[in-house]
Amino acid sequence: MLRPLPLLLAVLLAAGCAATGDAGGGEKGTSGTGPITFATGRDTTAYLQPLLDRWNQAHPAEKVTLLELPEAADEQRAQMAANLQAQSSRYDVLGLDVFWTAEFAENGWIIPLERGLFPLDRFLPPVVETAIYKDKLWAVPFTSNAGLLYYRKDLVKKPPRTWAELRDQARQITKKHNIGGYAGQFLAYEGLTVNFSEAVQSAGGEIVNRDGTEVTLDPAKGATAIEFLLQGLREGWIPRESLSYKEEESRLAFQEGRLAFARNWPHAYGPARAKLGDKLGVTRLPGLNGPGSSTLGGANLAVSAFSKHQQTAQEFIRYFTSLENERRVLTEGSFPPVWAELYDDPALIKRFPYLPVLKESILAARPRPVSANYNQLSLVIASSVAEALSNPSPGAADDVAASMKSELEEIIRTQ
């Protein structure tokens, strides 16, 4: 049992009952105990239920039921938003993408949590930032994520550290072996926003400041990021079919031998390793003048403001983000944990050789803008970049970057 001490519970429950549209206070639910529902994206690796079974065996009166939402993040958010806007108590614990924190807190859909109840000081620092909004903890990090560059060791002598090195190697391999050189996630959706954000960061810029109050995109750096992709398309080392790629398509293209390099999340490692064996290599994303910067991904766990069993929900989150469970999240689900010490565990590194590189990538990663209007920002970014990539006319990169900045500034002004 992981029940907190009575004093801590009193503090937690006092904080837990407060949630309003301005991320302030106001009771929305009851802080009771009982069965709960865990709503999260589809479990594609079937690792969640065994972890839930362990909780259920120890808590027969407070069993948790898994409610799997669609695999696509946009669809998950849409279903959660519809449920919470209706103030339904159907969901108790919410598995949130890390960039939803501000929106869900601002709308009063989740409750603030007591920081002292969770070992945040033992988590990787960047992942903790994703759960904080207006100086309050609104969720608890559950998994982390950062983009990695997958490459073929049998085709690449030394992995690239810069875009220029990536370009040179990809062009040579494409010409010699008649396969694609490089691809990421270039369809017009959140994945393209991530890929563009990483390119901007890797060129030394940013799109929006950390608190989401100002557009800080330098149009020149934005154009440099777009031109990196346009050059690959024009020269053929980025295949045009990659304009339809999401994570799954790019993963399959790489592990099936149709790409020499691919940007993807750590979940792609297991299947690629099974297919390619010792031919698989993993390194940090390259940048303009050296190693690049990834977008910070992952999932956080939050408590619905309309849950009738908030006490149980919070205790469940403590259990689910414990060190023991986080180890299982990696070993059984292949998802990056949030506990820093797991990345230095020799036994885990032997089983998951990419862990040291992944830790470096997470520590160098940047979270997406903290904004209640993040979805609007992402839509503008993805649609703008997609237009440039599909119609690579002269000067397209400069025009798109300037226009994008104006549209983003309009969204920030009206939020």
C-alpha positions, 0 to 999 in steps of 0.5 A: 500500500502506498497511502500517504501519511494523514497530514500529507493527505490533508494537504494534498486533498486541500490542494486537490479540490481546487481547479478553475478556468484561471488555474486558481481555486474552486471545488470541482469534484470530491476527494474520495476513494473507490474504483477509478478509470485510467484514460490514456492512448492505446497501449500498443505494446500491451505493457499497461495491464500487468502493471494495473493488475498489480495495483488491483491485487493490492487494492480490491476496493479501489480497482483501476480500469484501463480505458484506451483512447485512440493511438493518435494524440490529436484524437486522444485530446479531442475525446478527453476534452469532450468528456471534461467539458461535459464535467463527466466523472468517467475519467479519473486519471488522465494520461496527458501528452506533456504539452497539454498541461497548460491547456488542461490546467487553464480550463480547470480540467485537472487539479493541482498536486502537492509536490512533496508527495512525489520524488521529483528531485530524482526525476530528470529535470526537463521532464518535471518542467512539463508538469508545471504551469504557473508555479503549480504542479498539475501532473506527475511525469510518467514517461519521457521522450526525445528524438533520436537519429537512427542510422545504418552502421553497415553503411555509415562509418561515423554518425553525423554531428552536423546537417552538412555531414548528414547531407554528405553521407545521405547523398553518397548512400542514396547514389551508391545504394539506391535507397532514401537518405534521411526522413523524419515525420513530414506529414502536416500534423503534430509530428511536423511541428516537432521536426520543425521545432527541432530544426529551429532549435538545432540552428540556435533559435526558438519559436516561442519563449518558455512561458508562451507569452512571446513569439521569439522566432527569428525568421532567418533561423526559421528559414534555415530550418525549412531550407535544411528540409527543402534542400534534401527534397530538391537533391533527392536524399530526402525521398518525396514519399516522406511527406506522408510519413508519421512515426510508424511510416518512417519507422517501417521505412528505416527498418525495412532498409529503405532509409539510411537515416531516420529521425524517430522516438525511442520506441522505434529502437526495439523493432529496428533492433529485431530487424537490423541487429548489429546494423542498427546505430543510434545517436543524437540529432545533428544540428547546424554546427554540432549536435542538435536539440530534440523536442521533449516528449512523453506522458504525464499523469493528472487527476480529473477535476471531476473525478469522484475518487481523487484520493485514490487517483492520486495514490495510484499515480504515486504507485504508477510513477514509483521507481519499481514501476518505472523500471517496468515501463522501460523493460516491459513497455520500452518507454523512456522512464523519468527516474534519472538513475535508471539511465545509469544502470549497467544492466539496463544499458546492456539491454537498452544500449541507447540509454546514455544517448537518450539521456543526453538527448533528454537533458538537451531537449526543450519542451514545447511552448507552455500555452493554453493555445498550443494546438493553434500554434502547432496547427499554424506551424505544421500547415505552414511548413507543409506548404513550403515542403510541397511547393518548394519555389524560390524564396519559399523558406523566407516567405513561410518563416516570416508569415508563420511568425506573424500568424503565431504573434496573432495567436499569442496576442489573443490568448 
